[in-house]
């Protein structure tokens, strides 16, 4: 794999998780374990085809996989380290909010 492929693949994975509902699916699967499409549909309050589409994107990116259990498929997180990425994103959000609050506080003190 050359460098260009590496960054293209990373970009595709980032695009796969760059959707609030897909992030929520990853959180549900990582925290609660394997789920069926029906279970995820009930949790997300969206249509079954929509959930199936989200799962297809995540599966194609290598983030989730499924196993057949009778007539149903149970989806699970294939690469649990994706949660580390979410933890990092949360840290960036907290840092940004803190900086914004500090800047606001400074501006308010200077205005008075």
N, C-alpha and C positions, 0 to 999 in steps of 0.2 A: 504494500500500500504506500503510495507516494504521499507527500505532504498535502497536495491539493485534495486527494481523496479523503484524507483524515479530516480536514476541515469541512468538506462537503458533508461527510457522514455525521460529524458533530452537529452541523447546522440542521440536518434532517431530524436528528434526535431532539434538538432544542425546539424545533417547530412542532414536533409531536406532543411535547409537554406544555407548549405555550398556549394553553387554553384552560380557562378556569374549571370547566367540567372534567376535562381529562386529568387535571391536577387532583381534583376531588376523587376521581376514580382511583388514582394511584394511592391517595391517602387512605381511602376505605380499604382497598386490598392489602395495603401494608399494615394497617392497624387491626383489621378484623379478619384477615385471611381470605381464602378463596370465596368467590361469589358468582352466582349465575347472572345472566343478562337480566332476568326477571327481578332478582334481588336488587341489582344496581338500578334498574328502571324505577323501582319503587322508591329507592333512596334519593335519586336525582330528580324525580318528578318530571321526567321527559319521556318521549316515546321510545319504544323498544328499538325501532330502526335507528334512532339517533344514538342510543347507547351502543348498539352494535357497530355503528360507524366510528364512534370514539374508540371502542376496543380494537377495531381493525387498524386504526392509525397507530395506536400504542403497540399492537402486536407486530405490525410491519416495521416499527422502529426497534423492536427487540426488548421492549420494556415490560410487556406482559405476555403470558402464555396461557394455555388452557389445557385441561384434561377432561376427557369425556367420562361422565358418571351416569351410566344408563343413557337416557335420551337427552340429558342436559350436559352442557359444558360449564365447567367451573374455571373462572379466570383467576389468576394469581400474578403477583409481581414476579417477573423473571429475574430482574436485576435489582435486588433490595437496596443497593447503593444509591439508587435514584433519590431515596429519602435524604441522603446526605446533601444532595443538590438542593432539595427543598429547605433543609436546615440552613444552608448557606444563603439562599435567597431571603429567608426570614431574618437572618442576621443583617443582611444589607438593608432590608426594610427598617429594622429597628434602628440601625445606625443613621440612616437617612432621616427618619422621624426625629431622632434625638438632635441631630444637627439643625434641622429645620426649627425645632422648638427653641434651641439655644439662640439661633439667629433672630427669631421672633422676639425672645426675651430681651436680647441686646438692643434691638431696634426700639422696643417699647421703653426701655430705661433711657435711651438716648433722646427719645421724643419728649420725655417728661422733664 
